[in-house]
Each structure stands twice: as C-alpha cells, then as structure tokens.
Amino acid sequence: MFPFKAKAAAALLAAVSALTPLWAAGPAAARGAAGCAASQAPLSVEESRLSWVLPEDGDAAEAGAEPFSRQMIEGGGFQAYGPALTRALCRTRNLSGARTLVEREGRDLWRAAVDRAQRRGQVRGSLPYSDDRPLYWTRLQSTATLRRWTPGFALSAAQRTALITAFDRASRGMTDIGFPAGKGVKRVVMSGFDPYTLDGGTTGSAAGTAGNNIRHGNPSGATALALDGTSYRTADGRTAYLQAYTLPVNYTEFEAGYLEDTVGPLMRPGPRRVDASITVSQASGSVFDLEQWNGRYHGVSPGNDHSQPCPTLNGAPQLAADHHDCDTAVVQRWGGPKEFILTNPPQWTTTTLPVGQMIKADTGASVPRPPGDEWPDPSVAFGVVWHTDYTEFPDCSSTALVTRNSPPPTQYPPATAPVPPDSGSCSYSGGGGNYLSNESGYRNTLLRDRMGLKIPAGHIHTPDMQRFERPFDVSDATFDAWRLAIVAQAGNLVHVVADNS
C-alpha cells in the first residue's frame, strides 16, 4: 500500500508531510493515532543515526534545523511513507497480517526507489533522481517504527526481529527478483551496497552535531537502482534482463545468509537460472577495479552496526586458525560445515568475469568526466584495471604477511602474468581488501563454484564518489556528477558482462 501508487497520492502527501517522523515521536505522538509505534524501545546502531544533525553549511557554529535523515527522506519525496506504514501497523490485528504488510511495504519502498532512479513518473523531492540515500534512510525510519511498534496482539522478540528482517530484505529488492524462462534471453543479477563509513568526518563547533561523513552515499547502490528491471537487445539478438538488489554493510546480515538466500536460488538448475552474477561496491580514486582474487578473511573494519568480528590484536592481525570469526562462515543451508574448518570453504576464490572484454570495451568513452577526475587518460571518464594484488599468510600459523602483484599494472594484458596465491596459504585480503565488498565477491563466486557453474561471476569496485563542494551541503552538482558518471560506466560494464555471458 505504498502511498505514491494510489490515485490520491498528491493529497496524501500534502496531508502527512508535516507529521513528525515516528522514530522521533515523543509523548504528543503517543497520544495520537500513531501511539502504537511510539514506545521508547532501544533503536539499533544504524537507526540511532536518524536523529543526527549536521552543522549549518553557512555557519558551522549553528546546528542544522532538522536531522540529516529527514533531509534525505523529504529530499527523495518519501516523507509520506513512514506515517502511512505506521497507520497500517496500528490497524494490524495478528502476526500473519503483519508479515504480509511488511513484505508488501518493503517491496513497494524498493520499487518506489527504483522508479525514482529510473525517472518513471514524477520525480518527487529536491534531491537528484540518481541519489541512492533516500532509500537507505527511509528504510531505517521504517525499521525503527517496527522496533517501537506496540501491537494489539502478543509479539515475541524473535517474531519482531523476523518482521524487521522480512521488511529489510524486501526493501533491498531481494524478494522481487524474477527472470523469464527460455534460451533466447540472458539473465544477469547484480548487487550494490548501502552507504557506509557514516561516523566521523568534518564537523563544526555546534553542540550535538555530527561529522559530515553522514552524507555518504554509495554509487554501487545507485547503480543497482538504475539497472533493476531493465532489459536491452544484445549484439547476438537475444534480450538481456538485469535484476539488482542491495546489501547491508554489516557482517551480521552477511553471516545470516542474505547474499546466499538471494543469489543461491537463482543459480539452481532450471529454465530461469542466471547467466551471470556480479557484485559491485565502492573503492577509491578514479578507477574501476576488476578483482581477480577474493579472500575468505574478514573483519578488520567495523560495519555500519559497529559489528567487528576480527579486530587487530595489539596492532597485529589475528589468525583465523586461532580466531574463527576472522574467516567467512557460510550458513549450513548453503553448505556451511557445522564446525570451523580452515579449508572449507576454501581460502580463495577467483573471478570469471570477462576481464579482457570489459577493459577493451572502452566503457568510459561515452561518459562525461566529473569535476576533479584524476584518471590520466582524458578520453574516458574512469579507467578499468584488472586488480590482481592480494595479501596472504603464507604460513597459516604465523602472522607474517606477504603482498603479491602490487601495484597491479594498468595495461592489459600485463607484461607478466600475476602470481596466484600460494598453495596452502591463508587469505588476509583479496584485491578488494578484507571488508564486506571483498566478502560479497567471495560469497558470490563461492556459490558459483559450489553450484558447479561456469558463468561469469566476480566483483567490480567503483571509484569513490564522495566529492562535495562545501563541507556541510547535503548535495551539490559535483557530488551528483560523480554519481551519474560512475553509474553510467558501471552500467556499461554490466552490459559487457551480459553480452559475454
């Protein structure tokens, strides 16, 4: 029942636009119709950022007039969503109805974000159509409402968590992926990510204000919104269908099987099995990195929820042999062993993306270069590099590290073939590091291998788009130009994969 789908959307939007967001509701709201979602239950780490305020851009000694999250939600034209969800929850009379409601509302939120990114219908709000951040913050507003909802029926903590998870997955596009059957089509699925590294950054002297890292978006998430549900005719006359979803920047949900539950069914035998599966995330600089090796090791940097399964110990990396949380674990329903085994799953996986074709396709030639682009070739927006470096523990019982193939050459094919990981070595970082981007690539390619598939699968790292003109503007022309350029070239790269699948 997403309100923007109704004929009376404009009237509803005007009626609810002035309502206090329910994650910030106080006693006054509790006395009104929305009181069923105004408890003081603790919020999650991510939801707690909903109240964060930036300094005023014109005067850093003054706090902004409203939370950053509200600027994102209203800037995306999504301010009607939270109040409408709350009213629907307040009318829900049993667990079955609640489950149906959250799944439907999650899918509708995802579809509204996709429609906005693809400019289907009116683009509401002041933010550019390409902005991925309104979806992230509206999702958090909604999960906070679910967390503070007091239903008129018994609801256990586990049942509430299951409802939040169901909404979260649906609002990421994980539950509406569908491909046509047949041999005359190509089926490609890709993932993007939420914004991340939201803590810290530059701040002013105004009390209670947040650092400007809260402004971050993620071009991989923007790419997922731009490509989901699109199709095009390939050179060989077939039709390529693209489906997309977004992943959280949290180890918690990865360990719960979010990626496997989404992609795994698409890799099973049948007339709708995917022909390619790509994971995408943001890195740095002005280059797209095509990651050759993905490592099982993870956990040095915290997620958005501050989960950090494998921090350094006295400044040194921990060994997975001693601290099992340092290695990616696969849930049992997708073949994970009941007890930790250093070689199951394996320490390394590799890409099967058509790297040569992706580099030779000159995907950045038609993309306008954004301001401040550092790639040395001015004829393209961004470079595309086969990223073959990695770091390993040659001896899995020693913390001594060795980095290979660093820096990777920018020419393709390279003059010297890259050195693969040592037999019997343990991973420390793949070409994409040892954060959740590497883990998404690892889990995706591991699924490919365990399903016995020879399809293109691998990870693409995009350039970094966090380029703002002023310290506390929530958006500007430069920031949007970088997102548009990255999304355009990332889409071209995904098309090359589809063409060669």
LINHUDA-V256807 format. One record per backbone hydrogen bond with DSSP energy under -0.5 kcal/mol. NH is the residue of the N-H (numbers start at 0). CO is the residue of the C=O. If there is no record, write none. Layout:
NH_CO / NH_CO
This chain:
4_1 / 5_2 / 8_5 / 11_7 / 12_8 / 13_9 / 14_10 / 15_11 / 16_12 / 18_15 / 23_20 / 24_21 / 29_25 / 30_26 / 30_27 / 31_28 / 34_31 / 35_32 / 36_33 / 37_34 / 38_147 / 47_43 / 48_44 / 48_45 / 49_46 / 50_47 / 51_48 / 52_207 / 55_58 / 55_61 / 61_58 / 63_53 / 67_51 / 70_66 / 71_67 / 72_68 / 73_69 / 74_70 / 75_71 / 76_73 / 77_72 / 80_77 / 81_77 / 82_78 / 83_79 / 84_80 / 85_81 / 86_82 / 87_83 / 88_84 / 89_85 / 90_86 / 90_87 / 91_88 / 97_93 / 98_94 / 99_95 / 100_96 / 101_97 / 102_98 / 103_99 / 104_100 / 105_101 / 106_102 / 107_103 / 108_104 / 109_105 / 110_106 / 111_107 / 112_108 / 113_109 / 114_110 / 115_111 / 116_112 / 117_113 / 118_115 / 119_114 / 120_118 / 123_121 / 126_74 / 130_127 / 134_131 / 135_131 / 136_132 / 137_133 / 138_134 / 139_135 / 140_136 / 141_137 / 142_138 / 143_139 / 144_140 / 145_141 / 146_142 / 147_143 / 148_145 / 149_35 / 150_148 / 151_91 / 159_155 / 160_156 / 161_157 / 162_158 / 163_159 / 164_160 / 165_161 / 166_162 / 167_163 / 168_164 / 169_165 / 170_166 / 171_168 / 172_169 / 173_168 / 181_270 / 185_238 / 187_185 / 187_240 / 188_275 / 189_242 / 190_277 / 191_244 / 193_246 / 205_59 / 208_205 / 209_52 / 211_201 / 212_199 / 213_210 / 214_211 / 215_212 / 221_217 / 222_218 / 223_219 / 224_220 / 225_221 / 226_222 / 227_223 / 228_241 / 229_226 / 231_239 / 233_237 / 236_233 / 238_183 / 239_231 / 239_237 / 240_185 / 240_238 / 241_229 / 242_187 / 244_189 / 245_171 / 246_191 / 249_247 / 253_249 / 254_250 / 255_251 / 256_253 / 257_252 / 260_256 / 261_257 / 262_258 / 263_259 / 265_262 / 266_262 / 266_263 / 267_263 / 267_264 / 272_269 / 273_265 / 274_186 / 275_186 / 276_455 / 277_188 / 278_457 / 279_190 / 280_459 / 282_461 / 286_283 / 287_382 / 288_286 / 288_460 / 289_287 / 289_384 / 290_288 / 290_458 / 291_386 / 293_348 / 295_346 / 297_325 / 298_433 / 302_306 / 303_248 / 305_302 / 309_298 / 310_307 / 312_315 / 313_311 / 315_312 / 321_318 / 322_318 / 323_321 / 325_322 / 326_323 / 327_295 / 333_330 / 334_331 / 335_330 / 340_343 / 343_340 / 348_293 / 350_291 / 351_456 / 354_352 / 357_353 / 358_354 / 359_355 / 360_356 / 361_358 / 362_357 / 364_361 / 366_363 / 372_369 / 377_375 / 379_376 / 380_363 / 382_285 / 384_287 / 386_289 / 386_384 / 387_385 / 389_403 / 390_428 / 391_401 / 392_425 / 393_391 / 395_393 / 397_394 / 401_391 / 403_389 / 419_417 / 424_421 / 425_392 / 427_390 / 428_390 / 429_432 / 430_292 / 432_429 / 434_431 / 438_434 / 439_435 / 440_436 / 441_437 / 442_438 / 443_439 / 444_440 / 445_441 / 446_442 / 447_443 / 448_444 / 449_445 / 450_446 / 451_448 / 452_447 / 455_274 / 457_276 / 458_290 / 459_278 / 460_288 / 461_280 / 461_459 / 463_284 / 466_464 / 467_465 / 479_475 / 480_476 / 481_477 / 482_478 / 483_479 / 484_480 / 485_481 / 486_482 / 487_483 / 488_484 / 489_485 / 490_486 / 491_487 / 492_488 / 493_489 / 494_490 / 495_491 / 496_492 / 497_493 / 498_494 / 499_495 / 500_497
